[in-house]
Amino acid sequence: MTELLMQLKAFLLWTLLLVPPFALTALNLWNLFAECSGRKKLAPRLFAGLSMGIGAAEYFLLLCVWFEYSGKDYDQATYAFQTHNLIDSAHALSFWLPVLVGVVGLVLLLWCRPEQLPPLVSAGAVAGVLVGNIMQILLAVQIAEQVDLHRFLDWYFYLYHGNLLLLSAMGIHRHIAGQTRLLRERQTVFRRRWVLQLYQFLEKTSHFRLAAFLLVLPLAAVLEIVLILCGQGVDGTVQAFTQTADWTFSQQLPPPPLEYQGHYLCTVAAGGHRKLVRPLRLGYRRGAVIVVNRQLAVANAFEELLQERLPHLHRRVRQFYDTHGYPLSQKITTPFRADLVYLLMKPLEWLFVVVLYLFDLAPECRIARQYTAGKPVKNWSEKTYADIRN
């Protein structure tokens, strides 16, 4: 019965993760077809927003879990099973600024009616979407080095990229057709003959598509000027993709991989992201230097108290933990997993604190002396923390 319940939970979890992207893709395809054929669309704004939000969240989650994303640049050592940053952090603005312009353009096209935007703004939004799509296509090519299309989940990366293209096509068609229709309905009078001829030419040639495409170059030039002023350099976008390791456009060789040594759960959790786990200092355990945070010190103080007061129970607890907890800690190989363990251990940490304050005369003194081993305690700093993490 328990096994059946676990299988049912796993099925529900996979259903929640896998079904929405395919359902939203089908709805986006229908809405694009309806946009082009004049049929009734199905809540296009709602499903577009869900596609962009849910897709981005699952893309990031899958990137971290599936590729063991380390969040480190090419010049930092990682474990052999981890990957380095997709985009070089020093040139990240050269990637994210065009992406932001693309997102703003797409939101304008999908959430604003054609009559709400002047023709030039619409054309500028279309140009922004085109620039954003160039960046997301480059990103899709960048991850291809690690993608194996024989694995089902790897298709989800390209499913998201495909949905962004679908939404872009729908927004571009909607606004270009809408602006052309408005000019025709309002019977705009052009004072100069050459302007009338230009309008007729643009209307005849793909309903303002040419104007939108011509705006891509000026928009790209403006973005390039902004990036140069921000210190990204003339080739910032190129550097963002090439100053990386492990990916398609990567041109850098990373340092030799680290050798991973497993520790116990709280010890591993102390190696999570600094802002979450809050390391206090460096300590000593069996001759090795480790990161000590409040949770780790409390857990070890509780074990020490248990060993003093109830040695028989302590032996049983230690035997159980060595059998089950230690092998589990071997799987905590990334900062993200360490963060998760830290959060899961929080209720136990609070329980340990309550027990210490109930049965120990000086609980904080006991907690403070953990992992000192009679040696002077090293103060925590950015450099020492980075050294012990690496």
KEKE-3310 file (N, C-alpha, C; in steps of 0.2 Angstrom, whole numbers, plus 5000, padded with zeros to 4 digits):
npx = (5004:5010:5020:5012:5006:5017:5021:5010:5011:5022:5018:5009:5017:5026:5016:5011:5023:5026:5014:5008:5018:5016:5002:5001:5009:5001:4989:4995:4999:4986:4981:4989:4986:4973:4974:4980:4971:4959:4950:4942:4951:4958:4959:4971:4981:4981:4986:4998:5005:5006:5013:5026:5029:5028:5036:5049:5052:5052:5062:5073:5074:5076:5088:5096:5095:5096:5107:5116:5120:5132:5134:5146:5160:5170:5184:5184:5185:5175:5165:5167:5155:5148:5142:5148:5145:5132:5132:5145:5149:5155:5151:5138:5128:5127:5120:5108:5102:5098:5089:5080:5074:5068:5058:5051:5046:5038:5028:5022:5017:5008:5000:4994:4982:4981:4977:4981:4994:5006:5011:5025:5030:5024:5031:5044:5043:5041:5054:5062:5057:5062:5076:5077:5073:5084:5094:5089:5088:5102:5105:5098:5106:5118:5116:5116:5127:5126:5115:5105:5095:5090:5085:5071:5067:5076:5071:5062:5069:5070:5057:5052:5059:5054:5040:5042:5045:5033:5024:5030:5028:5014:5012:5018:5012:4999:5000:5006:4997:4986:4990:4991:4978:4971:4976:4970:4957:4955:4957:4969:4976:4989:5000:5010:5016:5026:5026:5014:5016:5026:5020:5010:5018:5024:5013:5009:5020:5021:5014:5020:5030:5043:5047:5048:5058:5069:5071:5078:5092:5095:5090:5098:5111:5109:5108:5121:5129:5125:5129:5143:5146:5143:5154:5155:5161:5165:5163:5155:5143:5147:5158:5151:5145:5156:5167:5166:5164:5161:5150:5142:5147:5158:5175:5185:5195:5192:5198:5206:5194:5186:5189:5177:5172:5162:5152:5143:5126:5122:5135:5137:5126:5130:5139:5131:5123:5129:5121:5110:5113:5122:5137:5147:5160:5176:5180:5187:5188:5192:5205:5203:5198:5183:5167:5158:5142:5127:5118:5125:5133:5124:5118:5129:5132:5120:5121:5133:5128:5118:5126:5133:5123:5114:5121:5119:5107:5112:5122:5114:5106:5117:5122:5111:5110:5123:5121:5110:5110:5123:5125:5115:5120:5130:5125:5122:5128:5129:5128:5114:5107:5112:5107:5093:5094:5098:5086:5077:5082:5080:5068:5073:5084:5078:5072:5083:5089:5079:5080:5093:5092:5084:5091:5104:5116:5123:5120:5124:5137:5141:5137:5145:5158:5160:5168:5180:5191:5201:5209:5214:5200:5196:5192:5178:5178:5176:5186:5192:5180:5177:5188:5187:5175:5179)
npy = (4994:5006:5007:5009:5021:5029:5028:5034:5047:5051:5050:5060:5071:5071:5073:5086:5093:5090:5090:5103:5111:5105:5106:5120:5123:5118:5126:5138:5136:5135:5147:5155:5150:5154:5168:5171:5166:5173:5167:5163:5166:5158:5164:5172:5181:5176:5163:5166:5173:5163:5153:5160:5163:5150:5142:5148:5146:5132:5130:5135:5127:5114:5116:5118:5106:5095:5098:5099:5112:5124:5137:5144:5153:5150:5149:5144:5130:5116:5102:5086:5082:5093:5108:5123:5141:5146:5159:5171:5179:5191:5197:5197:5207:5210:5200:5200:5213:5214:5203:5208:5219:5212:5205:5216:5221:5210:5209:5221:5219:5208:5212:5224:5233:5235:5248:5255:5258:5269:5269:5269:5265:5252:5246:5247:5239:5227:5226:5225:5213:5204:5206:5201:5188:5184:5183:5173:5162:5160:5156:5144:5137:5137:5128:5116:5108:5101:5095:5080:5073:5061:5059:5061:5073:5082:5088:5098:5110:5115:5116:5126:5137:5136:5140:5153:5158:5156:5164:5176:5177:5177:5189:5199:5197:5201:5215:5221:5219:5225:5239:5242:5240:5250:5262:5261:5261:5273:5281:5289:5304:5309:5322:5324:5318:5308:5302:5296:5286:5279:5273:5266:5257:5250:5245:5236:5228:5216:5222:5233:5225:5226:5239:5236:5227:5235:5243:5235:5236:5250:5249:5239:5245:5256:5248:5243:5254:5258:5247:5248:5259:5255:5247:5235:5232:5232:5219:5213:5204:5193:5189:5186:5173:5165:5166:5155:5138:5121:5122:5125:5137:5139:5144:5142:5133:5124:5124:5109:5097:5096:5085:5076:5075:5066:5072:5073:5077:5090:5096:5096:5104:5116:5121:5127:5141:5156:5167:5161:5150:5155:5156:5155:5154:5146:5129:5114:5097:5081:5084:5091:5106:5114:5122:5131:5133:5140:5130:5118:5118:5117:5105:5096:5099:5095:5081:5078:5081:5071:5060:5061:5060:5050:5037:5024:5026:5035:5028:5019:5029:5035:5023:5021:5033:5033:5023:5027:5041:5045:5039:5046:5059:5059:5062:5075:5086:5099:5117:5120:5109:5108:5119:5115:5104:5111:5119:5109:5103:5112:5112:5101:5107:5117:5109:5103:5114:5117:5105:5106:5118:5114:5104:5107:5116:5127:5130:5138:5140:5127:5125:5135:5130:5119:5110:5116:5110:5113:5122:5138:5147:5151:5166:5170:5174:5182:5177:5166:5158:5155:5148:5137:5132:5129)
npz = (5000:5004:4995:4983:4986:4986:4972:4966:4971:4964:4951:4951:4953:4942:4932:4935:4932:4919:4910:4909:4901:4888:4886:4886:4875:4865:4866:4863:4849:4844:4846:4838:4826:4825:4826:4814:4805:4808:4817:4833:4847:4861:4876:4875:4881:4894:4893:4887:4896:4906:4899:4898:4911:4919:4910:4911:4924:4925:4916:4922:4933:4928:4922:4933:4940:4930:4922:4933:4937:4941:4944:4943:4935:4920:4925:4937:4948:4947:4952:4944:4938:4937:4928:4921:4921:4909:4903:4903:4918:4919:4908:4907:4907:4893:4888:4895:4894:4880:4881:4890:4883:4873:4880:4885:4873:4868:4878:4876:4863:4865:4876:4874:4864:4846:4843:4854:4853:4845:4828:4826:4839:4839:4829:4834:4845:4839:4833:4845:4850:4840:4842:4855:4852:4844:4854:4862:4853:4851:4864:4865:4855:4862:4874:4867:4867:4879:4878:4876:4864:4864:4877:4885:4894:4890:4879:4884:4885:4873:4870:4877:4871:4858:4861:4864:4852:4845:4852:4849:4835:4835:4842:4834:4821:4825:4829:4818:4808:4814:4815:4801:4797:4805:4800:4787:4790:4797:4786:4783:4779:4769:4768:4759:4744:4742:4755:4755:4745:4750:4761:4755:4748:4759:4765:4755:4754:4765:4776:4785:4789:4784:4789:4803:4803:4798:4809:4818:4816:4820:4834:4839:4838:4847:4859:4859:4861:4874:4881:4879:4886:4898:4901:4895:4883:4865:4859:4868:4869:4861:4869:4881:4877:4873:4883:4892:4898:4894:4885:4869:4862:4869:4873:4882:4893:4908:4925:4932:4938:4954:4968:4975:4992:5003:5017:5033:5035:5040:5039:5026:5022:5027:5018:5008:4999:5004:5009:5013:5022:5031:5036:5051:5055:5053:5056:5064:5060:5063:5058:5047:5039:5040:5036:5047:5053:5062:5062:5061:5072:5082:5080:5082:5095:5102:5099:5107:5120:5121:5120:5132:5142:5138:5134:5128:5120:5112:5105:5097:5090:5083:5075:5067:5060:5053:5045:5037:5035:5032:5018:5011:5012:5003:4991:4990:4982:4976:4978:4978:4982:4994:5000:5001:5009:5021:5024:5026:5037:5047:5056:5064:5070:5078:5087:5093:5099:5109:5117:5121:5129:5139:5146:5148:5157:5152:5138:5126:5128:5126:5112:5106:5107:5098:5086:5088:5093:5102:5096:5089:5084:5067:5060:5050:5033:5016:5008:5014:5016:5002:4998:5006:5002:4988)
capx = (5000:5014:5023:5007:5005:5023:5020:5004:5013:5027:5015:5006:5022:5028:5010:5011:5029:5026:5008:5007:5021:5013:4996:5002:5011:4995:4985:4998:4998:4979:4980:4993:4982:4967:4976:4981:4965:4953:4945:4941:4956:4957:4962:4978:4985:4982:4990:5004:5008:5007:5019:5032:5031:5029:5041:5055:5053:5054:5068:5079:5074:5078:5095:5100:5095:5098:5114:5120:5123:5136:5134:5153:5163:5175:5190:5183:5185:5169:5166:5167:5148:5144:5143:5150:5140:5130:5134:5150:5146:5158:5148:5131:5123:5127:5115:5102:5099:5094:5083:5075:5071:5064:5053:5046:5043:5033:5023:5018:5013:5003:4995:4991:4978:4985:4975:4984:5001:5007:5014:5032:5031:5023:5037:5050:5042:5043:5061:5064:5056:5067:5083:5077:5073:5091:5098:5086:5091:5109:5105:5096:5112:5123:5115:5115:5133:5125:5108:5104:5088:5087:5082:5064:5067:5080:5066:5059:5072:5068:5049:5051:5062:5048:5034:5044:5045:5026:5021:5033:5025:5008:5012:5021:5007:4993:5001:5007:4990:4982:4992:4989:4970:4969:4978:4966:4950:4955:4958:4974:4977:4996:5001:5016:5015:5031:5024:5008:5019:5030:5015:5007:5024:5025:5007:5009:5025:5020:5010:5024:5036:5050:5049:5050:5065:5074:5072:5082:5099:5096:5089:5104:5116:5108:5110:5128:5131:5123:5133:5150:5146:5143:5160:5155:5165:5161:5161:5152:5139:5151:5162:5146:5144:5162:5171:5163:5167:5156:5144:5143:5151:5164:5182:5189:5196:5191:5203:5204:5188:5188:5188:5172:5172:5156:5152:5137:5121:5123:5141:5136:5122:5134:5142:5126:5124:5131:5116:5105:5116:5125:5142:5149:5168:5179:5181:5191:5185:5197:5211:5201:5195:5176:5163:5153:5136:5124:5114:5130:5136:5119:5117:5134:5131:5115:5124:5137:5124:5115:5132:5135:5117:5111:5126:5116:5103:5117:5125:5108:5105:5123:5122:5105:5112:5128:5118:5105:5111:5129:5125:5111:5124:5135:5121:5122:5134:5129:5125:5107:5105:5114:5102:5087:5095:5098:5080:5074:5085:5078:5064:5077:5088:5075:5071:5089:5090:5075:5083:5099:5091:5081:5095:5111:5117:5126:5119:5127:5144:5142:5137:5151:5165:5160:5173:5186:5197:5207:5213:5211:5195:5198:5186:5175:5179:5174:5191:5192:5174:5177:5193:5185:5170:5182)
capy = (5000:5012:5008:5011:5028:5033:5028:5039:5054:5052:5051:5066:5076:5071:5075:5093:5096:5088:5091:5110:5114:5103:5109:5127:5124:5117:5132:5144:5135:5136:5155:5158:5149:5158:5175:5172:5165:5176:5163:5165:5164:5155:5168:5172:5184:5172:5157:5168:5174:5156:5150:5164:5162:5143:5140:5151:5143:5125:5130:5136:5121:5109:5118:5117:5099:5091:5099:5100:5119:5126:5144:5146:5154:5145:5149:5141:5123:5112:5094:5083:5081:5100:5112:5130:5146:5147:5165:5173:5184:5198:5200:5195:5213:5210:5195:5201:5219:5213:5199:5212:5223:5208:5204:5222:5221:5205:5211:5227:5216:5203:5214:5230:5232:5239:5255:5259:5260:5272:5264:5268:5261:5245:5244:5247:5233:5221:5226:5223:5206:5201:5206:5196:5181:5182:5180:5166:5157:5159:5152:5137:5134:5137:5123:5110:5104:5096:5092:5074:5073:5054:5060:5065:5079:5087:5092:5103:5116:5118:5117:5133:5141:5136:5144:5160:5160:5156:5170:5182:5177:5179:5197:5203:5197:5205:5222:5224:5219:5230:5246:5243:5241:5256:5267:5261:5263:5280:5285:5294:5309:5311:5329:5324:5312:5303:5298:5291:5281:5275:5270:5261:5252:5246:5241:5231:5223:5213:5226:5236:5221:5229:5244:5233:5224:5240:5246:5231:5239:5256:5247:5235:5250:5259:5244:5242:5260:5257:5241:5250:5264:5251:5244:5228:5232:5231:5212:5210:5199:5188:5187:5182:5166:5162:5166:5150:5131:5116:5124:5125:5142:5140:5144:5142:5127:5125:5120:5102:5096:5095:5079:5077:5070:5067:5073:5072:5081:5097:5098:5098:5110:5122:5123:5130:5148:5160:5171:5157:5145:5160:5153:5159:5153:5139:5124:5108:5090:5075:5086:5094:5112:5114:5128:5130:5138:5139:5123:5112:5118:5115:5098:5093:5100:5090:5074:5078:5080:5064:5055:5061:5058:5043:5034:5018:5028:5038:5023:5017:5034:5035:5018:5022:5039:5031:5018:5030:5048:5047:5038:5052:5065:5058:5064:5082:5088:5105:5122:5121:5103:5109:5124:5111:5100:5116:5121:5103:5102:5118:5109:5097:5112:5120:5104:5102:5120:5116:5100:5109:5123:5111:5099:5109:5122:5132:5128:5142:5138:5120:5126:5139:5126:5114:5110:5120:5105:5115:5126:5144:5147:5156:5170:5169:5180:5180:5173:5159:5154:5153:5143:5130:5129:5127)
capz = (5000:5004:4988:4978:4987:4983:4965:4964:4972:4959:4945:4951:4953:4935:4928:4936:4929:4912:4906:4908:4895:4882:4885:4884:4868:4860:4866:4859:4842:4842:4846:4833:4820:4825:4824:4806:4801:4810:4821:4840:4851:4868:4882:4872:4886:4900:4891:4885:4903:4910:4896:4899:4918:4920:4906:4913:4931:4924:4912:4927:4938:4924:4921:4939:4942:4925:4920:4939:4936:4947:4945:4943:4928:4918:4928:4944:4948:4949:4952:4937:4936:4936:4922:4922:4919:4902:4901:4907:4923:4918:4902:4908:4904:4886:4886:4898:4892:4874:4883:4893:4878:4870:4885:4885:4867:4868:4883:4873:4858:4867:4881:4871:4858:4841:4843:4860:4852:4839:4823:4827:4845:4837:4825:4839:4849:4835:4833:4851:4850:4835:4845:4860:4849:4842:4860:4865:4849:4853:4870:4863:4852:4868:4878:4863:4869:4884:4877:4872:4862:4866:4883:4885:4897:4886:4874:4887:4884:4866:4870:4879:4866:4853:4863:4864:4845:4844:4855:4846:4829:4836:4843:4828:4816:4828:4829:4811:4804:4817:4813:4794:4797:4808:4795:4782:4793:4798:4780:4784:4773:4769:4764:4754:4739:4743:4761:4753:4741:4755:4765:4750:4747:4765:4766:4750:4756:4771:4781:4789:4792:4782:4794:4809:4802:4797:4815:4821:4816:4825:4841:4841:4838:4853:4864:4859:4864:4881:4884:4879:4891:4904:4901:4892:4877:4858:4858:4875:4867:4859:4875:4885:4876:4872:4889:4896:4897:4894:4881:4862:4860:4874:4870:4888:4897:4915:4929:4934:4942:4961:4971:4981:4998:5007:5024:5036:5032:5042:5037:5019:5022:5029:5012:5003:4997:5010:5012:5016:5027:5036:5040:5056:5056:5051:5062:5063:5061:5061:5055:5041:5040:5038:5037:5053:5054:5068:5062:5062:5079:5087:5079:5086:5103:5104:5099:5112:5126:5121:5122:5139:5146:5136:5129:5125:5115:5107:5100:5092:5085:5078:5071:5062:5056:5049:5040:5032:5034:5028:5011:5008:5011:4997:4985:4991:4978:4973:4983:4978:4986:5001:5003:5002:5016:5026:5025:5028:5044:5051:5062:5069:5073:5083:5092:5096:5103:5114:5121:5125:5134:5144:5150:5149:5161:5148:5131:5121:5128:5122:5105:5104:5107:5094:5081:5089:5094:5106:5092:5089:5078:5062:5058:5043:5028:5009:5004:5017:5014:4995:4998:5009:4997:4982)
cpx = (5004:5018:5019:5006:5011:5023:5015:5007:5018:5024:5012:5011:5024:5022:5010:5017:5028:5020:5008:5011:5018:5006:4996:5004:5005:4991:4988:4998:4991:4978:4983:4989:4976:4969:4977:4975:4958:4948:4946:4947:4954:4961:4969:4983:4986:4987:4997:5008:5010:5013:5026:5034:5033:5035:5048:5057:5056:5061:5074:5079:5077:5086:5099:5101:5098:5105:5119:5124:5126:5136:5141:5155:5168:5181:5190:5182:5178:5170:5165:5160:5144:5146:5145:5144:5138:5133:5139:5147:5148:5154:5140:5126:5122:5122:5108:5098:5095:5088:5078:5071:5066:5057:5048:5042:5037:5027:5019:5014:5007:4998:4992:4988:4982:4983:4978:4991:5002:5011:5022:5034:5029:5029:5043:5049:5043:5050:5064:5063:5061:5074:5083:5077:5080:5095:5095:5088:5098:5110:5103:5102:5117:5122:5115:5121:5131:5118:5108:5097:5086:5084:5076:5064:5071:5076:5063:5062:5070:5060:5048:5054:5056:5042:5036:5043:5037:5023:5024:5029:5018:5007:5013:5015:5001:4994:5002:5001:4986:4983:4990:4981:4968:4970:4972:4959:4950:4956:4963:4975:4985:4997:5006:5015:5019:5029:5019:5011:5023:5025:5012:5012:5024:5019:5007:5014:5025:5018:5015:5030:5043:5052:5051:5057:5070:5075:5077:5089:5099:5095:5096:5110:5115:5110:5117:5131:5130:5128:5141:5151:5146:5149:5160:5159:5161:5159:5158:5147:5142:5155:5157:5145:5151:5167:5168:5166:5161:5151:5146:5148:5157:5170:5187:5190:5196:5197:5201:5198:5190:5186:5183:5172:5166:5156:5144:5132:5122:5129:5140:5132:5125:5138:5137:5128:5124:5125:5111:5108:5120:5131:5145:5157:5170:5181:5186:5187:5189:5203:5209:5197:5188:5173:5158:5148:5132:5120:5119:5132:5130:5118:5123:5134:5125:5117:5129:5133:5121:5120:5133:5129:5114:5115:5123:5111:5107:5120:5120:5107:5111:5123:5117:5107:5118:5126:5114:5107:5117:5128:5121:5116:5129:5131:5120:5128:5134:5126:5118:5104:5107:5109:5095:5088:5095:5091:5076:5076:5083:5073:5068:5081:5085:5073:5077:5090:5085:5077:5089:5097:5087:5085:5102:5111:5119:5126:5123:5135:5146:5142:5143:5157:5165:5165:5179:5192:5203:5211:5210:5206:5197:5191:5184:5177:5177:5179:5192:5186:5175:5183:5191:5180:5173:5187)
cpy = (5006:5013:5011:5019:5032:5034:5033:5046:5055:5053:5058:5072:5076:5074:5083:5096:5095:5090:5098:5113:5112:5106:5117:5128:5123:5123:5138:5142:5136:5144:5158:5157:5153:5166:5176:5170:5168:5173:5166:5162:5162:5159:5169:5175:5180:5167:5160:5170:5168:5153:5153:5162:5155:5140:5142:5147:5136:5125:5130:5130:5116:5110:5116:5110:5094:5091:5100:5107:5122:5133:5147:5148:5149:5144:5147:5134:5121:5105:5092:5082:5087:5103:5119:5135:5146:5153:5168:5179:5191:5201:5199:5201:5212:5205:5198:5208:5218:5208:5203:5217:5218:5206:5210:5222:5216:5206:5217:5224:5212:5206:5221:5230:5237:5246:5259:5261:5263:5267:5263:5264:5254:5242:5243:5241:5227:5220:5223:5215:5202:5201:5201:5189:5179:5179:5174:5160:5155:5155:5145:5133:5133:5130:5116:5106:5099:5093:5085:5073:5066:5054:5064:5072:5084:5091:5098:5110:5119:5119:5124:5138:5142:5140:5151:5162:5160:5162:5176:5182:5180:5187:5201:5203:5202:5212:5225:5224:5224:5237:5247:5244:5248:5262:5267:5263:5270:5285:5291:5298:5311:5317:5329:5317:5306:5299:5293:5285:5276:5270:5264:5255:5247:5242:5235:5226:5221:5217:5228:5231:5223:5235:5241:5230:5229:5243:5242:5234:5245:5254:5243:5240:5254:5255:5243:5248:5260:5252:5244:5255:5261:5247:5237:5227:5231:5224:5209:5204:5193:5185:5183:5175:5162:5161:5161:5143:5127:5117:5125:5131:5143:5139:5143:5135:5128:5122:5113:5101:5094:5088:5079:5072:5072:5068:5072:5078:5088:5100:5100:5104:5116:5125:5126:5137:5152:5164:5167:5153:5149:5157:5158:5159:5147:5135:5118:5101:5085:5078:5091:5101:5112:5121:5126:5135:5136:5132:5117:5112:5116:5108:5094:5093:5095:5083:5073:5077:5074:5059:5055:5058:5052:5040:5028:5021:5032:5033:5020:5022:5035:5029:5019:5028:5037:5026:5022:5037:5049:5045:5044:5058:5065:5061:5072:5085:5095:5110:5122:5115:5105:5114:5120:5108:5105:5118:5115:5101:5107:5116:5105:5102:5115:5115:5103:5108:5119:5111:5103:5114:5120:5107:5101:5116:5128:5130:5132:5141:5132:5121:5130:5135:5120:5115:5115:5116:5108:5120:5133:5144:5153:5160:5169:5175:5177:5175:5166:5155:5151:5148:5136:5127:5126:5121)
cpz = (5000:4998:4983:4979:4985:4976:4963:4965:4966:4953:4945:4950:4945:4931:4929:4933:4921:4907:4905:4902:4888:4881:4883:4877:4863:4860:4862:4851:4840:4841:4840:4826:4819:4824:4817:4802:4803:4814:4828:4843:4858:4873:4880:4878:4892:4899:4889:4892:4906:4906:4897:4906:4920:4916:4909:4920:4929:4920:4917:4931:4934:4923:4927:4940:4936:4923:4926:4938:4942:4949:4945:4936:4927:4921:4935:4943:4950:4950:4945:4934:4935:4930:4925:4920:4911:4899:4906:4912:4922:4912:4902:4905:4897:4884:4889:4896:4885:4876:4886:4888:4874:4874:4885:4879:4866:4872:4879:4867:4860:4872:4879:4865:4853:4841:4849:4859:4845:4834:4824:4833:4843:4834:4829:4843:4845:4834:4839:4852:4846:4838:4851:4858:4847:4848:4862:4860:4850:4859:4869:4860:4858:4872:4874:4865:4874:4883:4873:4870:4862:4873:4883:4888:4894:4881:4877:4886:4878:4865:4872:4874:4860:4855:4863:4857:4843:4846:4851:4839:4830:4837:4837:4823:4818:4827:4822:4807:4807:4815:4806:4794:4800:4803:4789:4784:4794:4792:4781:4778:4774:4765:4759:4750:4741:4749:4759:4749:4745:4759:4761:4749:4753:4766:4761:4751:4763:4777:4786:4792:4790:4787:4800:4808:4801:4804:4820:4822:4821:4832:4843:4842:4845:4859:4865:4862:4871:4884:4884:4885:4898:4905:4899:4886:4870:4857:4864:4874:4865:4865:4880:4884:4875:4878:4894:4894:4897:4889:4874:4860:4864:4871:4876:4891:4904:4919:4930:4939:4950:4963:4976:4986:5002:5014:5027:5034:5034:5040:5030:5018:5023:5023:5006:5002:5004:5013:5015:5022:5033:5039:5045:5056:5053:5057:5060:5065:5058:5056:5049:5043:5037:5039:5042:5053:5060:5068:5064:5069:5084:5086:5083:5093:5105:5104:5105:5119:5126:5122:5129:5144:5145:5131:5125:5119:5110:5102:5095:5087:5080:5073:5065:5057:5051:5043:5035:5030:5030:5021:5008:5007:5005:4991:4985:4988:4975:4979:4983:4982:4993:5004:5005:5008:5022:5028:5028:5036:5049:5057:5067:5073:5079:5089:5096:5101:5110:5119:5125:5130:5140:5149:5150:5152:5157:5140:5125:5121:5125:5115:5102:5103:5102:5088:5082:5090:5098:5102:5091:5083:5073:5060:5051:5039:5021:5006:5007:5016:5007:4995:5001:5005:4991:4983)
residu = (MET:THR:GLU:LEU:LEU:MET:GLN:LEU:LYS:ALA:PHE:LEU:LEU:TRP:THR:LEU:LEU:LEU:VAL:PRO:PRO:PHE:ALA:LEU:THR:ALA:LEU:ASN:LEU:TRP:ASN:LEU:PHE:ALA:GLU:CYS:SER:GLY:ARG:LYS:LYS:LEU:ALA:PRO:ARG:LEU:PHE:ALA:GLY:LEU:SER:MET:GLY:ILE:GLY:ALA:ALA:GLU:TYR:PHE:LEU:LEU:LEU:CYS:VAL:TRP:PHE:GLU:TYR:SER:GLY:LYS:ASP:TYR:ASP:GLN:ALA:THR:TYR:ALA:PHE:GLN:THR:HIS:ASN:LEU:ILE:ASP:SER:ALA:HIS:ALA:LEU:SER:PHE:TRP:LEU:PRO:VAL:LEU:VAL:GLY:VAL:VAL:GLY:LEU:VAL:LEU:LEU:LEU:TRP:CYS:ARG:PRO:GLU:GLN:LEU:PRO:PRO:LEU:VAL:SER:ALA:GLY:ALA:VAL:ALA:GLY:VAL:LEU:VAL:GLY:ASN:ILE:MET:GLN:ILE:LEU:LEU:ALA:VAL:GLN:ILE:ALA:GLU:GLN:VAL:ASP:LEU:HIS:ARG:PHE:LEU:ASP:TRP:TYR:PHE:TYR:LEU:TYR:HIS:GLY:ASN:LEU:LEU:LEU:LEU:SER:ALA:MET:GLY:ILE:HIS:ARG:HIS:ILE:ALA:GLY:GLN:THR:ARG:LEU:LEU:ARG:GLU:ARG:GLN:THR:VAL:PHE:ARG:ARG:ARG:TRP:VAL:LEU:GLN:LEU:TYR:GLN:PHE:LEU:GLU:LYS:THR:SER:HIS:PHE:ARG:LEU:ALA:ALA:PHE:LEU:LEU:VAL:LEU:PRO:LEU:ALA:ALA:VAL:LEU:GLU:ILE:VAL:LEU:ILE:LEU:CYS:GLY:GLN:GLY:VAL:ASP:GLY:THR:VAL:GLN:ALA:PHE:THR:GLN:THR:ALA:ASP:TRP:THR:PHE:SER:GLN:GLN:LEU:PRO:PRO:PRO:PRO:LEU:GLU:TYR:GLN:GLY:HIS:TYR:LEU:CYS:THR:VAL:ALA:ALA:GLY:GLY:HIS:ARG:LYS:LEU:VAL:ARG:PRO:LEU:ARG:LEU:GLY:TYR:ARG:ARG:GLY:ALA:VAL:ILE:VAL:VAL:ASN:ARG:GLN:LEU:ALA:VAL:ALA:ASN:ALA:PHE:GLU:GLU:LEU:LEU:GLN:GLU:ARG:LEU:PRO:HIS:LEU:HIS:ARG:ARG:VAL:ARG:GLN:PHE:TYR:ASP:THR:HIS:GLY:TYR:PRO:LEU:SER:GLN:LYS:ILE:THR:THR:PRO:PHE:ARG:ALA:ASP:LEU:VAL:TYR:LEU:LEU:MET:LYS:PRO:LEU:GLU:TRP:LEU:PHE:VAL:VAL:VAL:LEU:TYR:LEU:PHE:ASP:LEU:ALA:PRO:GLU:CYS:ARG:ILE:ALA:ARG:GLN:TYR:THR:ALA:GLY:LYS:PRO:VAL:LYS:ASN:TRP:SER:GLU:LYS:THR:TYR:ALA:ASP:ILE:ARG:ASN)
# end
